Amino acid sequence: MQRAALPPRTPAAPSLARSSGSPKPLSPFASRWLDALPALGIPAPALLLERFPHVLDKIAAAWGFPADMASLMGEDLLVDRRVGRAGFPFPALLEIHALLEAHDRLHPRASPCPWDSVPARA
């Protein structure tokens, strides 16, 4: 399978803070990134595109940079310290997880996860 070229990353990543109100349109950079996903065998995240385009902007900005992606997933998207937030609906979480798995497959971390060295319990 031939790898599609993803658009080059812009020097300034979009802000991680979400503005209130209706979802803003997907950024041109994220739109080009999204268009390249099917050629990589990654299904389009339809729910994220419809309801959470700001999340796709953040994922697109971190794509190809394992440390940035880990930080985004661990600190900004999946662990929320803000009070009173409902979180993502389960189908959106599945799409986020599928993108993270695809990213880790295409762009492995330089250093393994610290938990990989912990032996499994018998």
Helices and strands as residue ranges (DSSP letters): H 28-36, G 38-40, H 46-51, H 53-62, H 66-71, I 72-77, H 90-106, G 114-117
